[in-house]
Amino acid sequence: MIVGVPKEIKEQENRVALSPSAAYQLIKRGHRVLVETNAGAGAGFPDKDYSDAGATLVSDHAAIFAESELIVKVKEPLPSEYGLLRRGQILFTYLHLAANRVLTDALLASGVTGLAYETIEVNRRLPLLEPMSEIAGRMSIIVGGYFLAKHAGGSGTLLGGVPGVLPGRVVVIGGGVAGINAARMATGLGADVTILEVDLERMRFLDITLTTAHTLYSNEAHLMALLPNVDLLIGAVLVPGAKAPKLINRAMLRNMRPGSVLVDIAVDQGGCAETTRPTTHHDPIYVEEGVTHYCVANMPGAYARTATQALINVTHRYIETLADHGLREACQRNPALIGGINVMDGKLTCPAVAEAHGMTYTRVP
């Protein structure tokens, strides 16, 4: 199979979907790998590494799409790429369609088979999303702590405090992979951490694992009681494949102190705050109701080297299976792939996306 690796064109996105070593393994298995010039440069993988691995370097972005049967990316296609996709082609990447009707319609019109990393589920886990959630969770405390600094527009609160001064208060909404990693970082700094969660078994696990953090059943009343004293609020809610629930409205933000910070990790899925809108690494924040909002839609892209390596660790086996056997047999060998199919032959095949947009859902044949 011809596997194409285009350079990511999303703003400030430096990750790449295939490393030279992963390309080498595909080539050893008899596949042809096309890599766009400078696709891996931002993650520390120069073109020479790919050519040494046996990949073919291609300077034309459109040619990668035209020649490839399987396109592997990191982020969703942008409007300039919609016309490059075609029926019979497989696109394997993060799609987050529930928050993007325009992209959903474009993929349906193209006829491409779109597999989303974030909807492949194994034993109630999302193995291809977890590494990025881990990075985003840990990163949320780093950036949140920075924007609490006075010179950055924050309240001037140091999360860890110092002897004689109470630490900052962090509230994490959601105790999943992103939430637990945010809580680990925050407790490591010495912050006062509370995790809001609805799954009682998960809360028991968090209570045992994070002995210095507090758990609290997640509902609006409990969140409202916490907000007046919160310094850093982390939105880490995830419903697989679906649009994130809006748990924080504008009126609730007015109860937070001026200079406090909200980091919405769920922004890719539409965000869990009414006031959330996507931002970029070069212009990451805005202020609503006196609260600094950090809503970068590709947070792990800031640490492109680490994120690329972590992503390929979990995607490469799926890519090899698709390349070796084609879509139908790959799904028979690894049924988890079926859950990744969001669009196919002009039909929407992900029920959560269909519900988000009020569209018709078709079961994968």
Secondary structure, DSSP 4 states (H G I P E B T S, - for coil): -EEEEPPP-STT----S--HHHHHHHHHTT-EEEEETTTTGGGT--HHHHHHHTPEEE--HHHHHHH-SEEE-SSPPPHHHHTT--TT-EEEE---GGG-HHHHHHHHHHT-EEEEGGG--BTTB-TTTHHHHHHHHHHHHHHHHHHTSGGGTS----TT-BTTBPPPEEEEE--SHHHHHHHHHHHHHT-EEEEEES-HHHHHHHHHH-TTSEEEE--HHHHHHHGGG-SEEEE----TTSPPP--B-HHHHTTSPTT-EEEEGGGGGT-SBTT---B-SSS-EEEETTEEEE-BTTGGGGGHHHHHHHHHHHHHHHHHHHHHHHHHHHHHH-THHHHHEEEETTEE--HHHHHHHT-------
